[in-house]
Amino acid sequence: MERSLLLVHAHPDDESIGTGATMARYAAEGARVTLVTCTRGELGEIIPAPLRHLTPGELGEYRTGELARACAALGVSDHRFLGGAGRWRDSGMMGLPDNDDPRCFWQADVDEAAAELAAVIREVAAGVIVTYDANGFYGHPDHIQAHRVAWRAHELTGGAQAAKFYAIAMPRSVLQDAARLPADSRFTPITDRFGGVPDDQVTTTIDGTGYLAAKLAAMRAHETQIMVDGEFFALSNNLGRRALGTEFYTRLTPGEPDERDLFAAAAPATG
């Protein structure tokens, strides 16, 4: 049976930062890798000064092109926007007025959005689903909503009997190491060490070190959102950390801990 991995991300660039090495590895190994992006990222902060004139709609279109180039760098050819490009709009950071826009993903009806995703899960016969935890990894409303929608779609398509379900995770010890910058780095050091999850919450470690170059190329494709300098990167806040070829997950469906393969004992998809 074909191994089929489905990733659900909130905005263009999330896939490359959090799961790029995983995607590139499994695509190179012949698995079917499908990326579903929930919004076009219309409200992202634009880093390059020459592009700051872009309106939200124009930025969403521009980031769609960035995402296509990133997927090509990762060797992933199956990408979809949830419900079609532009169906749901970027909600902005938590607490902003943009959260109240009826067009935004935060305001989406979970069952409606989940039905759209469930159709993709069935089409690709996903045996593994990857998204964020219930807090959206760091509390962004679109990330939280992506978790809710993905979990509901998982339920609609057979739950744990059909597919394994993982949340992206960053062990705190790994995050602290990644935040150590070279003395001559162009980026600002991270001084507040909050974030990440306790190391013992991580159930799964994927070695994608052989695909770090592909991940970095994908991150560079997202020029409006990410600055890459060697193996280090920063977003618009200029806080730097190392890009990792090893990526981490927490399994949210029953299974053995300390996995090294997302497909280990994966349940066959039904639906």
C-alpha beads as a LAMMPS data file, in Angstrom:
LAMMPS data file: protein, C-alpha beads

271 atoms
270 bonds

1 atom types
1 bond types

-500.0 500.0 xlo xhi
-500.0 500.0 ylo yhi
-500.0 500.0 zlo zhi

Masses

1 110.0

Atoms # bond

1 1 1 0.000 0.000 0.000
2 1 1 1.246 3.487 -0.868
3 1 1 2.461 5.510 2.083
4 1 1 0.459 8.740 2.109
5 1 1 1.387 11.701 4.311
6 1 1 -0.974 14.681 4.631
7 1 1 0.230 17.918 6.227
8 1 1 -2.147 20.695 7.256
9 1 1 -0.552 24.127 7.650
10 1 1 -2.009 27.551 8.313
11 1 1 0.015 29.797 5.969
12 1 1 2.614 29.577 3.236
13 1 1 6.071 29.225 4.903
14 1 1 4.827 27.201 7.897
15 1 1 5.411 23.990 5.971
16 1 1 9.054 24.778 5.261
17 1 1 9.995 26.002 8.735
18 1 1 8.325 23.251 10.720
19 1 1 8.210 20.212 8.456
20 1 1 10.372 20.914 5.410
21 1 1 12.958 18.209 6.043
22 1 1 10.250 15.660 6.815
23 1 1 8.389 16.481 3.615
24 1 1 11.534 16.324 1.496
25 1 1 12.646 13.031 3.019
26 1 1 9.367 11.210 2.519
27 1 1 8.880 12.636 -0.964
28 1 1 12.379 11.432 -1.928
29 1 1 11.595 8.003 -0.474
30 1 1 8.556 7.684 -2.726
31 1 1 5.749 8.405 -0.282
32 1 1 2.792 10.448 -1.419
33 1 1 3.147 13.830 0.288
34 1 1 0.159 16.172 0.197
35 1 1 0.245 19.687 1.635
36 1 1 -2.978 21.493 2.501
37 1 1 -2.576 25.185 3.334
38 1 1 -5.521 26.872 5.041
39 1 1 -4.920 30.493 3.983
40 1 1 -2.742 32.432 1.559
41 1 1 -1.111 34.396 4.402
42 1 1 -2.475 37.753 3.322
43 1 1 -1.578 39.477 6.605
44 1 1 2.036 38.382 6.959
45 1 1 4.609 41.059 7.796
46 1 1 6.656 41.775 4.687
47 1 1 10.419 41.776 5.204
48 1 1 11.885 43.112 1.901
49 1 1 11.355 46.867 1.668
50 1 1 10.724 46.805 -2.115
51 1 1 7.701 44.563 -1.557
52 1 1 6.062 46.400 1.313
53 1 1 3.694 48.163 -1.057
54 1 1 1.776 44.914 -1.575
55 1 1 -1.821 44.977 -0.373
56 1 1 -3.118 41.949 1.551
57 1 1 -4.696 40.551 -1.590
58 1 1 -1.527 41.107 -3.580
59 1 1 0.566 39.584 -0.821
60 1 1 -1.625 36.483 -0.782
61 1 1 -1.055 36.080 -4.502
62 1 1 2.676 36.656 -4.117
63 1 1 2.946 34.143 -1.302
64 1 1 1.106 31.593 -3.435
65 1 1 4.023 31.818 -5.861
66 1 1 6.513 31.534 -3.016
67 1 1 4.750 28.407 -1.820
68 1 1 4.902 26.831 -5.262
69 1 1 8.659 27.423 -5.376
70 1 1 9.094 26.036 -1.858
71 1 1 7.171 22.877 -2.704
72 1 1 9.333 22.402 -5.793
73 1 1 12.455 22.676 -3.630
74 1 1 11.062 20.005 -1.302
75 1 1 10.091 17.697 -4.152
76 1 1 6.390 17.954 -3.307
77 1 1 3.997 18.240 -6.227
78 1 1 0.620 17.849 -4.485
79 1 1 -0.410 21.107 -2.851
80 1 1 -3.918 22.400 -2.253
81 1 1 -5.453 25.397 -0.523
82 1 1 -8.234 24.288 1.788
83 1 1 -11.510 24.906 -0.018
84 1 1 -9.606 26.457 -2.923
85 1 1 -7.239 29.441 -3.017
86 1 1 -8.664 32.365 -1.083
87 1 1 -11.593 30.451 0.445
88 1 1 -10.444 31.499 3.909
89 1 1 -8.298 34.517 4.676
90 1 1 -5.388 34.985 7.084
91 1 1 -6.763 35.943 10.520
92 1 1 -3.774 37.930 11.769
93 1 1 -2.282 37.579 15.225
94 1 1 -4.507 36.744 18.184
95 1 1 -6.467 39.695 19.578
96 1 1 -6.337 41.885 16.472
97 1 1 -9.504 43.208 14.757
98 1 1 -8.701 40.989 11.764
99 1 1 -9.801 38.020 13.890
100 1 1 -13.388 39.266 13.504
101 1 1 -13.351 39.378 9.701
102 1 1 -16.050 36.917 8.561
103 1 1 -13.761 35.894 5.689
104 1 1 -10.933 34.789 7.972
105 1 1 -10.072 31.219 8.881
106 1 1 -10.563 31.856 12.596
107 1 1 -14.245 32.515 11.825
108 1 1 -14.627 29.459 9.604
109 1 1 -17.257 26.899 10.510
110 1 1 -15.161 23.970 11.732
111 1 1 -17.473 21.307 10.319
112 1 1 -17.581 23.015 6.921
113 1 1 -13.811 23.343 6.733
114 1 1 -13.351 19.804 8.059
115 1 1 -15.620 18.431 5.353
116 1 1 -13.358 20.040 2.739
117 1 1 -10.300 18.496 4.360
118 1 1 -11.962 15.115 4.828
119 1 1 -12.505 14.933 1.075
120 1 1 -8.758 15.342 0.559
121 1 1 -7.939 12.775 3.243
122 1 1 -10.155 10.242 1.484
123 1 1 -8.814 11.104 -1.965
124 1 1 -5.180 10.589 -1.015
125 1 1 -5.894 7.751 1.445
126 1 1 -3.797 9.475 4.104
127 1 1 -2.270 7.097 6.621
128 1 1 -0.563 9.903 8.539
129 1 1 -1.842 13.433 9.258
130 1 1 0.456 16.170 10.586
131 1 1 -0.598 19.583 11.882
132 1 1 -0.281 21.589 15.131
133 1 1 -1.307 20.880 18.703
134 1 1 -4.429 22.361 20.295
135 1 1 -2.531 25.583 21.054
136 1 1 -1.491 25.938 17.431
137 1 1 2.180 25.489 18.396
138 1 1 2.441 29.123 19.501
139 1 1 -1.112 30.436 19.817
140 1 1 -1.805 31.903 16.373
141 1 1 -5.557 31.694 15.690
142 1 1 -5.074 30.129 12.261
143 1 1 -2.809 27.457 13.727
144 1 1 -5.338 26.690 16.459
145 1 1 -8.090 26.494 13.870
146 1 1 -5.952 24.251 11.656
147 1 1 -5.689 21.803 14.555
148 1 1 -9.439 21.901 15.194
149 1 1 -10.282 21.395 11.538
150 1 1 -7.712 18.645 11.015
151 1 1 -8.827 16.766 14.117
152 1 1 -12.481 16.978 13.084
153 1 1 -11.621 15.788 9.573
154 1 1 -9.658 12.941 11.146
155 1 1 -12.763 11.955 13.104
156 1 1 -14.914 12.129 9.972
157 1 1 -12.600 9.788 8.103
158 1 1 -12.215 6.990 10.598
159 1 1 -10.085 8.450 13.371
160 1 1 -7.235 6.421 14.803
161 1 1 -8.436 3.307 12.986
162 1 1 -7.709 4.999 9.672
163 1 1 -4.735 7.322 10.206
164 1 1 -2.118 8.346 12.740
165 1 1 -2.306 11.983 13.845
166 1 1 0.745 14.029 14.848
167 1 1 1.370 17.530 16.146
168 1 1 4.557 19.415 15.305
169 1 1 6.701 19.761 18.431
170 1 1 9.927 21.487 19.395
171 1 1 11.701 20.047 22.469
172 1 1 12.801 22.843 24.772
173 1 1 16.367 21.565 24.952
174 1 1 16.608 21.543 21.147
175 1 1 15.099 25.024 20.905
176 1 1 17.679 26.370 23.346
177 1 1 20.520 24.881 21.326
178 1 1 19.071 26.191 18.057
179 1 1 18.899 29.705 19.508
180 1 1 22.685 29.885 19.977
181 1 1 23.955 32.173 17.218
182 1 1 27.463 32.659 15.850
183 1 1 29.203 35.751 17.184
184 1 1 29.042 37.409 13.760
185 1 1 25.382 36.602 13.088
186 1 1 23.279 39.283 11.398
187 1 1 20.336 38.195 13.541
188 1 1 19.347 39.194 17.068
189 1 1 19.838 36.571 19.792
190 1 1 16.752 35.179 21.496
191 1 1 17.015 36.073 25.169
192 1 1 13.618 34.800 26.317
193 1 1 13.783 30.993 26.288
194 1 1 10.042 30.403 26.435
195 1 1 8.449 28.165 23.864
196 1 1 8.769 24.579 22.858
197 1 1 7.436 21.614 24.778
198 1 1 8.958 19.504 27.559
199 1 1 11.296 16.991 25.983
200 1 1 9.290 14.057 27.303
201 1 1 6.232 15.151 25.322
202 1 1 8.011 14.408 22.053
203 1 1 7.163 10.934 20.799
204 1 1 8.669 10.999 17.323
205 1 1 11.960 12.184 15.853
206 1 1 12.419 12.291 12.086
207 1 1 15.966 12.405 10.773
208 1 1 15.868 14.625 7.715
209 1 1 19.442 15.886 7.988
210 1 1 20.146 14.686 4.467
211 1 1 17.439 17.073 3.263
212 1 1 18.435 20.193 5.185
213 1 1 19.654 21.851 1.979
214 1 1 16.220 21.319 0.416
215 1 1 14.555 22.744 3.523
216 1 1 16.783 25.840 3.437
217 1 1 16.041 26.324 -0.267
218 1 1 12.323 26.127 0.487
219 1 1 12.684 28.663 3.284
220 1 1 14.575 31.025 0.977
221 1 1 11.669 30.772 -1.479
222 1 1 9.500 32.493 1.144
223 1 1 11.372 35.755 0.744
224 1 1 8.590 37.969 2.061
225 1 1 8.563 36.140 5.407
226 1 1 11.944 34.550 6.085
227 1 1 15.564 35.689 6.058
228 1 1 18.083 32.863 5.670
229 1 1 21.789 33.233 6.435
230 1 1 23.681 29.961 6.070
231 1 1 21.886 27.484 8.312
232 1 1 20.294 30.224 10.416
233 1 1 17.065 32.104 9.803
234 1 1 14.801 34.775 11.232
235 1 1 11.322 36.110 10.635
236 1 1 10.321 39.775 10.648
237 1 1 11.303 40.083 14.340
238 1 1 14.935 39.348 13.330
239 1 1 15.284 36.800 16.146
240 1 1 17.616 34.135 14.811
241 1 1 17.860 30.394 15.248
242 1 1 19.306 27.445 13.411
243 1 1 17.226 25.597 10.853
244 1 1 17.067 21.931 11.776
245 1 1 17.251 18.859 9.602
246 1 1 15.851 16.781 12.456
247 1 1 12.171 17.490 13.127
248 1 1 10.013 16.488 16.061
249 1 1 6.412 15.462 16.633
250 1 1 3.982 14.396 19.312
251 1 1 1.675 11.543 18.394
252 1 1 -1.909 12.385 19.391
253 1 1 -3.353 8.974 18.535
254 1 1 -2.440 5.820 20.505
255 1 1 0.908 4.271 19.720
256 1 1 4.379 3.429 20.901
257 1 1 6.705 6.310 21.872
258 1 1 10.197 7.004 20.502
259 1 1 9.271 6.446 16.884
260 1 1 11.717 7.193 14.101
261 1 1 9.240 6.825 11.248
262 1 1 5.832 8.497 10.883
263 1 1 4.600 5.421 9.049
264 1 1 5.707 2.846 11.614
265 1 1 2.663 0.604 12.121
266 1 1 0.460 3.180 10.377
267 1 1 -3.168 2.163 10.140
268 1 1 -4.580 1.758 6.633
269 1 1 -6.823 4.645 5.607
270 1 1 -10.534 3.992 5.262
271 1 1 -13.407 6.219 4.704

Bonds

1 1 1 2
2 1 2 3
3 1 3 4
4 1 4 5
5 1 5 6
6 1 6 7
7 1 7 8
8 1 8 9
9 1 9 10
10 1 10 11
11 1 11 12
12 1 12 13
13 1 13 14
14 1 14 15
15 1 15 16
16 1 16 17
17 1 17 18
18 1 18 19
19 1 19 20
20 1 20 21
21 1 21 22
22 1 22 23
23 1 23 24
24 1 24 25
25 1 25 26
26 1 26 27
27 1 27 28
28 1 28 29
29 1 29 30
30 1 30 31
31 1 31 32
32 1 32 33
33 1 33 34
34 1 34 35
35 1 35 36
36 1 36 37
37 1 37 38
38 1 38 39
39 1 39 40
40 1 40 41
41 1 41 42
42 1 42 43
43 1 43 44
44 1 44 45
45 1 45 46
46 1 46 47
47 1 47 48
48 1 48 49
49 1 49 50
50 1 50 51
51 1 51 52
52 1 52 53
53 1 53 54
54 1 54 55
55 1 55 56
56 1 56 57
57 1 57 58
58 1 58 59
59 1 59 60
60 1 60 61
61 1 61 62
62 1 62 63
63 1 63 64
64 1 64 65
65 1 65 66
66 1 66 67
67 1 67 68
68 1 68 69
69 1 69 70
70 1 70 71
71 1 71 72
72 1 72 73
73 1 73 74
74 1 74 75
75 1 75 76
76 1 76 77
77 1 77 78
78 1 78 79
79 1 79 80
80 1 80 81
81 1 81 82
82 1 82 83
83 1 83 84
84 1 84 85
85 1 85 86
86 1 86 87
87 1 87 88
88 1 88 89
89 1 89 90
90 1 90 91
91 1 91 92
92 1 92 93
93 1 93 94
94 1 94 95
95 1 95 96
96 1 96 97
97 1 97 98
98 1 98 99
99 1 99 100
100 1 100 101
101 1 101 102
102 1 102 103
103 1 103 104
104 1 104 105
105 1 105 106
106 1 106 107
107 1 107 108
108 1 108 109
109 1 109 110
110 1 110 111
111 1 111 112
112 1 112 113
113 1 113 114
114 1 114 115
115 1 115 116
116 1 116 117
117 1 117 118
118 1 118 119
119 1 119 120
120 1 120 121
121 1 121 122
122 1 122 123
123 1 123 124
124 1 124 125
125 1 125 126
126 1 126 127
127 1 127 128
128 1 128 129
129 1 129 130
130 1 130 131
131 1 131 132
132 1 132 133
133 1 133 134
134 1 134 135
135 1 135 136
136 1 136 137
137 1 137 138
138 1 138 139
139 1 139 140
140 1 140 141
141 1 141 142
142 1 142 143
143 1 143 144
144 1 144 145
145 1 145 146
146 1 146 147
147 1 147 148
148 1 148 149
149 1 149 150
150 1 150 151
151 1 151 152
152 1 152 153
153 1 153 154
154 1 154 155
155 1 155 156
156 1 156 157
157 1 157 158
158 1 158 159
159 1 159 160
160 1 160 161
161 1 161 162
162 1 162 163
163 1 163 164
164 1 164 165
165 1 165 166
166 1 166 167
167 1 167 168
168 1 168 169
169 1 169 170
170 1 170 171
171 1 171 172
172 1 172 173
173 1 173 174
174 1 174 175
175 1 175 176
176 1 176 177
177 1 177 178
178 1 178 179
179 1 179 180
180 1 180 181
181 1 181 182
182 1 182 183
183 1 183 184
184 1 184 185
185 1 185 186
186 1 186 187
187 1 187 188
188 1 188 189
189 1 189 190
190 1 190 191
191 1 191 192
192 1 192 193
193 1 193 194
194 1 194 195
195 1 195 196
196 1 196 197
197 1 197 198
198 1 198 199
199 1 199 200
200 1 200 201
201 1 201 202
202 1 202 203
203 1 203 204
204 1 204 205
205 1 205 206
206 1 206 207
207 1 207 208
208 1 208 209
209 1 209 210
210 1 210 211
211 1 211 212
212 1 212 213
213 1 213 214
214 1 214 215
215 1 215 216
216 1 216 217
217 1 217 218
218 1 218 219
219 1 219 220
220 1 220 221
221 1 221 222
222 1 222 223
223 1 223 224
224 1 224 225
225 1 225 226
226 1 226 227
227 1 227 228
228 1 228 229
229 1 229 230
230 1 230 231
231 1 231 232
232 1 232 233
233 1 233 234
234 1 234 235
235 1 235 236
236 1 236 237
237 1 237 238
238 1 238 239
239 1 239 240
240 1 240 241
241 1 241 242
242 1 242 243
243 1 243 244
244 1 244 245
245 1 245 246
246 1 246 247
247 1 247 248
248 1 248 249
249 1 249 250
250 1 250 251
251 1 251 252
252 1 252 253
253 1 253 254
254 1 254 255
255 1 255 256
256 1 256 257
257 1 257 258
258 1 258 259
259 1 259 260
260 1 260 261
261 1 261 262
262 1 262 263
263 1 263 264
264 1 264 265
265 1 265 266
266 1 266 267
267 1 267 268
268 1 268 269
269 1 269 270
270 1 270 271
